[in-house]
């Protein structure tokens, strides 16, 4: 039988109803991290394209 990985937040054994987490609390903490932008996916900017942190808007002359 394969051993399952521990809860990614606290390290306790996972519970099937909350997999891969050990409890609803850990599930909620993880969701709040995503919603609060605590986690981020890396994004690469193509060469020659500046990134100013704002949504793209057309430039006005």
ABEGO torsion letter per residue (X at the ends): XBBBBBBAAAGBBBBAAAOABABAAAAAAAAAAAAAGABBBBBBBBBGBBBAGBBBBBBBX
